[in-house]
Amino acid sequence: MDRIRWQGIWLDVALVLGLAALTVNRFAPDGHAGDVILYSVMSLQNVTLFFWEQNRLLNVGPLLTSVIRDPAANLYANLLFPALAFFAMIRFWTGQAVRLASGGDRVGLPGARELFVLVVAVVFLVFRPAAVFDFAIWHVEYTLSLLLLGLAYVVFVSAGPRWFAWPTGVALLVVATGVNYSIVLPALALGGTHVWVAGRLDRRALGFSGAAVVVFAAWGMVARLYPGPGAEAYAGFDFSSLPAAIAWVSGNILQVLYTVNAIAVLVLVAVLWWWSSRRGVRRIADRDAVPMGRLGAALLGFGLGWLVVFSGSTWVVLNEYHFRYFAMVLFAAVMLISLGLARVRLPLGRGFRTALTGIVLVGVVGYLARPFVPLEDYAFVQRVDALGQADTSFYAGDFNLAWAAVMRGLLRGEDSLGVAERASGNGEALRRAAQARIDADGVLRMSCLKAGVAECVRQANTYIAPLELREARVVSDRGHQVLALAPMPPRALRIDAEALARLPGLVGRREDGAVVSDGRRGFLLYGPYEALPAGDYRLRVFGEVDAAAGGHVELVSGTGRERHAVFPLAGHPDAGAGVVEGMVSVTSPIRDVEIRIFVTGDDRLRVTGYELVPISGPVDPQPGP
C-alpha cells in the first residue's frame, strides 16, 4: 500500500513539474516584464530579504535559485518556480476539495488527481494568456502564499501532536505572510469558516487565526526597518465612489477572462450537480460530511468582500484597479468550481473518470505544447537587440528594457548592471563597478534605453553618485543612446522660502515663509534627498534661535543611516545671527543628502532657509553623532 501511495505521489510531482515546464515554454517567451527578469538578476547579483526597493515580498524564489550560478539555468529556474507554486496550489486545494466532498474522510490519490486535471483545464479554458502569465509566471506572491497558508491550516488543525503542528504551522505562516502581507485576510476568513462550519469554537482554528495576526504584526515591524513603501501607501481606503470602482474592477477582470467559457463552465457545473443529485447520490449532510453549502457561501462571501474592500484601496486606485489585486477573487471562484466538480464526480464510474481525465489531460498538453523556445528567442532579448548594440554594461531608462538588457548581458557572459528603478537593491556593487570604470576611463558610459537623457542622468545620480553629462551619442533612432557621465564637481545646495515650503517635517508650523517650532519634539525639517558631490562645504541655516535646549542640525544620507556632521543649536545674543553655521567635509559622493533639523520640546526657533556652499581648502573635522 505504501508503495502504491508513493507511486501516486511521484506521479503528482511529475504532473505538476510537467505542467509547469510546459506553461513556462508556452507563455514566458512572449511576455516581457522587468519584475520577472529581476527575479533572476537578484538571484545572480544580490539576494536581499525583500524584493529590491520593497519592504515586503520576501525573496523566496531568488534565494532558492541562488545556488544556480549559470545565468541561463538560473533564469529558467526563476521562471519555473512561480509556475510550480501555481500548479502545486491547485493540486493542494483539489485534494482538499475531494476530501471534503467525500465526507471529510481521507481518500485515495486518484480521485484528487482527476479533479486536479479537470480544474487545470478549467483554468486554461477561462483565463486568457495575460492572466496565466500574471499568476503562473509573474506574481508568485499570490499563489505561493496561498499554498503555504493552506499547508499551515492543515498542520494546525490536524490531529498530530501540538509540539510539532504549531511550530511547523507558524513557520509556514511566517513565510506565507512575508511573501504577501495581505494573506492575513484569507487566514482570518479560513479560521472563521472553520468555526462556522464546525458549529463550535475550535482551539486549533482559533490558534491558527491568532498566529496569523501575530505573524502579520511582526512582519509589519520588520518592514519599518527597511526602506520602501510605508504602511500608509497600502492602508488608505476611500469608498466614496465604490459603485464606479467596482464597475471598473469588473471590467478589468472580464478583460482577462474568456467570458463565454466562464459562463459555460459555471452552467455545466450547476447542471452536473443537479444531475448527480437526481441520480440518488446521498447528500453530504447524510454522510456526516462537511456542509458544502456553507463552504460555498463562505467562498462566495470572501470573494465579494475582497472585491468591495480592495475596490476602495487607494493603492489599487493608483494602479488603475489592475486585475492582479483581485487574484483572491478569481482563485475563490476556481475553488468554488473545484468543490462543485468534486461533488458531481462521485456518481461516475472509475473507468469513465479515468478515460475522461486522460482525454482532458491530452487536451491540456496539446494546448500548452510548443517547440522549445531558446532564451535568445525570448521577446525581452529580441526587443533589446532591436535597439542596437553598444559597448556598455550599465543600463538605465525604461524599467522593462533596462533590466532586459541586463539579463541579456548576463546570458552572454557580460558583467551587466542595471541603473533603472529598483537598482538600489544592488547599490554597493553598482557603485563599486561604476567607480572602477570612471577610474579607468575618466567617464562612465551608460546605455539610456527608451527614456530622455535627463531621466537617465537622474537615475545615475540616484543609484550611483552625483554625475554630470559630458556626451550623448545616438546608437539608434529606436530609443538607444550612450551617455558619457563624469563625477560632478562640488556645487551649492540652496533652500529658499519657496523651496522650504516643499520640504517635509514632522513637527512645527508654517508661517510667513518660515518653519517655526511649536513645542513638540521631533524633526522640524528633513530632505531634500539630492545628490551631493564629494568636497568641503559650509553649512548655514538661516533664521533665529530664541532658546536652545538640546536640538541640533545634522547632515545625513541613506535616510539617516549615515551621519556626516552634527551641529548643536545655540542661542545667539544678536537677532538674525542665524540658527547654525559650520564646516563639513564630504569624503565620498552622496546620492540622497538631507539637512535635518531636530528640536526638543523646549527649543524655540524660526527657520527661513539654508545653504550648503562648497569652499576651497580642508576643514576641521566635525563632531559625529
N, C-alpha and C positions, 0 to 999 in steps of 0.2 A: 504493500500500500504506500509506504514511504517512497519507494522507487517511482511508482506511478505519479505521486504528487510532485516529486522533484522534476520529473519529466515535464509535467504540466507547467511548473514554474519556469523552467528553461524555455518552454515554448512561448510563454507570455513575454519573457525577456526578449526573445528573438523577434516576436511580433512588434513590440514597442520599438526596438532598435531598428528593425527594417523599415517600419512606417516613418520613423524619424528621419532616417537617411534618405528615403525617397522624397519626403516632404522638403528637406533642405535642397536637394538637387532639383526639385520641381519649382520652388518658389524663390529661393535665395539668389540665383543668378540674375534675375531681372529686377530685384529690389535694390534700392540704394538708400541707406540711412546711415548717417555718420555715427549714431549711437551703436548700431550693430557692429560696425567696424571697430569702434572704440573698445568693445569687449576684448578683442584680440590685442589691440595696441596696449591696453592696460596690462593684460596678462604678460606681454613680452617686455614691457618697459618699466612699469611700476604699479604693482598691485597695492592699492590703498584699501582702507577699511570700507569706504563707500565709493560709489561711482564718482569719478572725478568731478569736483566742484559741487558735490552734493553732500548733505549730512543725513542721508537716508539711502536706500537702495544698496544693501550690503553686497559686496563684490564676491559672491559665491562662485559663479562660473569662472571668472578670471583667475581666482585663487586655485581652483581645482585644476585648471588647464595650464597653470604657470610652469608646471614641470615639463611641458612640451615646448621645447625651445626652437624647433623648426617653424618658421613663420607660416608656411602653408598648412602644415598639420595642426598648428595652433588655431589658425583661422577656422579650419574645418571643425575642430573640436568645439570652438565657441559658437559656431552656427548650429552644431548638433545638440549642444547642451539644452538650449531652450526648447527645442523640438522634443527631446527626451522628456523634459518636465511636462510638456503639453500632453503627450500620449500617456505618460505614467499617471498623470492626474485623471485622465479619462478612464484608464484601466482601474484605478483605485475606486472611483465613485461608481463605476458599473458593477464592480464586485460588491460594494455596499448595497446597491440597488437590488441585485439578485438576492442577497441575504435578507433584506427587508421584505421583498415581495414573496419570499418562500417561507414566511412565518417567523423570521428572526433567527432561524437555525443556521448553522454552518452548512454550506452547500459545496458541491464539488466544483473544481475549476472550469470544466467545460461550459456550464451554464453562464458563468461570468464572462468567459472568453467570447462566447457567441454574442452576448449583449455588447461587449466592447467593440466587436467588428461592426455591429449594426449602428452603434452610436457614432463611431468614426465615419461611417458612410453618411449618416445624417449631417455631421459637421461639414463634410465636403459638399453635400447637396445644398446646404443652407447658406454657408459662409462664402462670400466672394473672395478671390485671391488676396485682396488688400487686408481683409480681416484675418485670414490664415497667416499671412506674413507677419502681421502685427502681433498675434497671440502665440504663434508657434515658433517664430524666429527672432522677433524683436523684443517684445516686452515680457521677459521671463518672470518679472516680479509678480505678475498675477497668477500664472499657473504654478510656479514653484511654491509660492506662499500658500496657495490653496491646497496643494498636495501635502505640504508639511503640516498645515493646520489639520487636515483630515487624519493624518497619521497620529498627530498629538492627541486628537479627540479619542481615537480608538484606543490608544495606550492608556489614557486617563480613565476611561470608563470600562476597561477590560477587567476581568476577574483576577488578573495577575497580582502579585504582591506589590504593595504600595511603595516599598523601598526601591523597586525597580521602575514601576509605572510612573510615579510622579517626577523623579529626576529626568527620566527619558522624555516624558511629555513636555516638561518645562524647557529642556534643551531644544526640542523641535519647535516650540513656540518662540524661543529666543531667535532662532534662525529665520523662521517664517516672518516674524514681526520686523526683524532687521531688514529683510528683503522688501517688505511692503508694510508700512505702519498701519495702513487702513485695514489690515487683516483683523484688527481687534473687533471690528464691527461684525464680520461673519462669525468670529469666535463667540461673541455675545449672543448672536442670533442662534448659533448652534447649541449653546448651552441652554438658552431659553426654550428652544424647540424640544430638546431632550426632556426637560421638566414638564412641558405641556403634554407631550405625547405619553410620557410615563404616568402623568396624573398625580405626581408626588414630587416632593423635593428630594433630590439625589445628591448625596455628598460629593460624589466624584464629579458629576456635571457642574456643580457649584464650584468645586475646586478648579476645574478646567477654566471656567469663566473668570474666576478670581485671579488665577495665574496669568491669563491673557491680559487683564487690565494692569497687573503689576509689571509684567514684561513691557507692555506698551509705555508705561510711565518711565521705566528705566531707560528705554531707548530714547525717550524724549530728553532725558537729562544728558545722555551721551551725545545727542545731536547738538546740544548747545556748546559742546567743546570743539566743534568743527565748523569751519566757515561754510556757508550755504544758505539756502532759503530759510528764513526764520519761521517759527510756528504760525505767525500772523499771515504768512503767504498762503498757507493751506487752510487756516481755521476760519477765514472770513466767509460769511454767508449772507445772501440777500434774496429774500423770497418775494420781493415786491412785484416782480414780473414773472412769476412762476409759470403761468399758462403758456406764455410766449417761449419761455426757456424750454419747457417740456416739449413743445412743438418742434423747436429747433433740434433738440436732442433726438427726438423720434425720427426726424428727417435724416440726421446723420447716421443713425443706426440702420435705417432702412436702406441707405445707400450702399452698405456693405453686406446686405443680405440678398439672396435670391428670393424675393418676396413670395412669388408663386410657389416655389418649392417649400418654403417655410410653412405656408398655409396648408399645402398638401400633406406635409408631414404631420402637422397637428391634427388635421381631419382624419388621416389614416390611423393615428394612434388612438383617437377617440372611438373610431368605428371598431377597431380591433378590440379595444377594451370592452365595448358593448357586446361584441360578438362572443368574446371569451366568457362573459358573464351569462349570456343566453345559453351557452353550451352546458351550463350546470356546474361550473367550477365554483367551489365553495368560496365564500367571501373571506377576505383576510381576517375580519373580526372573528369569524367562526373558528379560525385556527389558532386563536390566541396570539395573533401576529401584531405587528406594528400597524396602527391606524393609518392607512395610506392617504386617506382624505386629509388628515391633519398634517401629514408631511407635505402633501401637495399645497395645502393652504399656506403652510409656513414658507415654502419656497416662493410661492406667488407673492406673499406679503413682503418677504425680504427683497425680491426684485423690484417691486413697486416702491418700497421705502427707499431703496438705494437710488432709484430714478428720481424721486422727488427731492431727496436731500442733496444729491450732488448736482442736480439742475440749478440749485441755488448757491453752489460754491463759487466764490469769486475767482479761485484759481482755475476752475473749469471754464468759467466765463472768459478769462484771459486767453485760454487755449481754444476758444471758439467751440466749446462743447464737443471736443473730439470724442469719437466713439470709444476709444480705449478706456476712458474714465468710467465707462459703463460696462466694462467687461464682466463685472459681477452680475449684472442684469442678464446678459447673454448666457453666461455659464449657469445661472439659476434656471433659465429656460431649458437648457440642454439637460440639466439634472432632472427637471420635471419630466421631460420626454423619456429619459432613461428609466425613471420609475414606471412610466406608462408602458414602455416596451418590455420591461422586466415582468410586469403583471400579465400582459397579454401573451407572453411567451410560454406560460405554463401549460396551456391545454395542448400544445403542439407536440407531436411525436418526436423522439430523439433523432430518427433518421431524417425527418423533414427539416428539423432545426439544423442539423449538420450540413445537409445539402444547401439550405438557404444561406448559411454562414459562408460556405465555400464560394457560392455564386457572388455574394456581396463582396467578399474579400478580393476575388478576382476583379470585380468592377473597380474597387478602390485602387488596387495596384495598377490596373490599366489606366485609370485617371492620373495617377501620380507618375507613371512610368515616363521616362525621358532619357535620351542618351546622356551619358555622364558629361557634365559641363566642367572643363578645367577652369581654375581660378582666373587665368589670363583672359577668359572669355566672359567673365562676370561683368555686369553693367558698370560697376564702380570703376573697374580698371579701364574699360573702354572709354568712359566719359572723361577720365583724367588724361588718357592718351590723346584724345581728340583735341585737348587744349595745347598740345605741342610739348616738346621736350626741352628741358633746361638743366644746366649743370648746377643744381641746387639740391639741398637735402632738408631745407626748412620751408614749411608751407603754412601760409596764412590765407585769410579771406573767407570765402563761403564755407560754412561749417561742414557740410557733407562732402564737398570736393576736397577740402584741405586734409581731412582725415582719410579720405580715399587715397589721396596722393601719398600720404604717409604709409598706409598699408601696402600700396603698390610698390613703394620703395623697399619696404622690409621684405616683401616677397622676392624682390630682385637682388637682395643682398646688400642694400644700401642702409646706412645709419640715418634713416629719415626721422624727423621730429616735427610735431605739429605746434603751430603758434596761434591756432584758432581758438575759439571758445572751448573751455574745459582744459586748456593746456596747463593750468596751474597744478593739476594733479601730477605732472611730471616736471614741475618747475625747476628743481635743483639741477637735474640732468640737462634740461633745456638751456639753462643759463650757463652752465659749465661749457657745454658744446658751443654755444654762441660766442662766449668769451674766447675760447680757443681759436675759433675761426677768425675773430677780429684780431687777435694777437698775431695770427699767421698772415692774414691778408690785408689788415687795416680796415676792412669793412666786412659786414655780414651780408651775404647775398641770399635773398629770400624770395620764393615764388609767391606772388599775390594772385589768387585764383577767384575770378568772378566777383570781385569787390573793388571799390575805389581805393586809390593809393592812400588816402587819408585814413581809411578804415584799417588797412593792413599795417600802417605805421602805428596806429593806436594799439592794435593787438600786440605788436612787437614791444611797445612801451609798457603795456600791461603785463605781459608774461615774461619778458626778458630783462630789459633795462631801459633807461631813457636813451633813445636812439633818434637820430635825425636823418632825413632822406638826403642822400648825395646824388643818386641817379635812379631813373626809372626807365627800363628797357622793355619794349613790347615784344613778346615772344610770338603771340598770335592774336588775331583780331577776334578770337572767340572768348577772350577774357583772361589772358595769362600775361602777366608782367613780372619781370625780375627787378626787385628793388635792391639797391646798394645802400645799406644803413651803417652809420658810424656813431660812436658814442657822442652824446650831446654834451657840449661844454656847460659849465655851471651857469645857471640862469636864475633870475629873480622870480620869487613867488609873492605876489601881492594880493591881498584881500581887502577891498574897499567896502564901503557901506552897502553897495548893491550886491556884491558877492557874499558879504556877511549874511545877508538875509536868506541866502540859499543854503547856508551851512546848517547841518543838524545839531541839535543839542538836547539834553535830557532834562535840564533844569533851567531856570531863568525866564526872563520875559523879554520880548522885543518892543523897543520904543524908540522913536525918532532916529532910526538908522543905527541903533546900538543894541547890544545884548547886555542886560542888567541882571545881576544876581538877585534872587528872591528869597534867600534864607533857607533854601533846600540844598542838601548835599548831593553832589554828582557832577557830571560833565556839562559845563556851560556851553562848550563848543567842541566839535571834533570834525575830522575831514581836513582837506578836500580830496584825499586819495589821489594825488597827482604824482607823476614821475619827477624825480629829483636826481640830477647827475651828482656824482661824487665831487667834493670840493669843500672849501671853507666858507662859512656863511655867518652873517649877523642876523639874529632874530630880534625884531622889535614888535611888541604888542602894544597898540595904541589904546588909550583910554585913561581912566583914573581908578586908583585904589583908595577907598576911604578907610578900609580896615582889612588887615591881613591876619588870618588866623589858621594857617596851615595849608592853604590852597597852593597850586603850582601850575606851571605851563610845561608841557612835555612835547618833545618831538619824537614820534614813534612811526613804525611801519609794521606791515604784517598784521593789521587790525589789532595793534597793541602788543603783539608778541615780542617785538624788539624795540627797546628804548635806546635812543641815540643821545638824548640830553634832557635834563630836568632843571627847571628854574623856579625856585620858590617865589611866591608873591611877597612883595614887600611894600609897605606903605611909604609914600613919599611926601615930604612936607610941602612941596610945591605942586599946586594943581596943574594938571596937564603934563606931568613928568613922564607919564606912561605907566603901563602895567608891568612889563618885563623888557629888559634889553640884555642880550648876551651873545656869546660866540659859540658856534658849534662846528665840529669837523665831521663831515660825512665821508667815510673812508671807502664806501662802495656805493654804486648806484642804487637808488630806492625806486620801486615801482609804484608805491602807494603811500606816499608820505602823509602824515597827519600832524596837525598842530592841535593838541588837546589842552583845554583849559579846565582844570578840576577845581571846584570850590567846596569848602566846608559850609556848614550852616551859619558860621559866624563871619565868613568873608563878605565884604561889601565892595563891589567893583562894577565898573561900566566899561565895556569893550566896544571900540568903534572900528577896529580893523587890525591887520598885522602885515608884516612883510618879512621875507627871508631873502636876504640880498647877498650874492657872492662877494667875497673880499679876497685880496691878494695876501699871501704870507700865511704862515702857520698860526693857529690859535691855541690858546691854553686849553688843556683837557677840561671837559665839562663834567659836572657831577652826574653820576649814574642814578639808578633807581634806589 
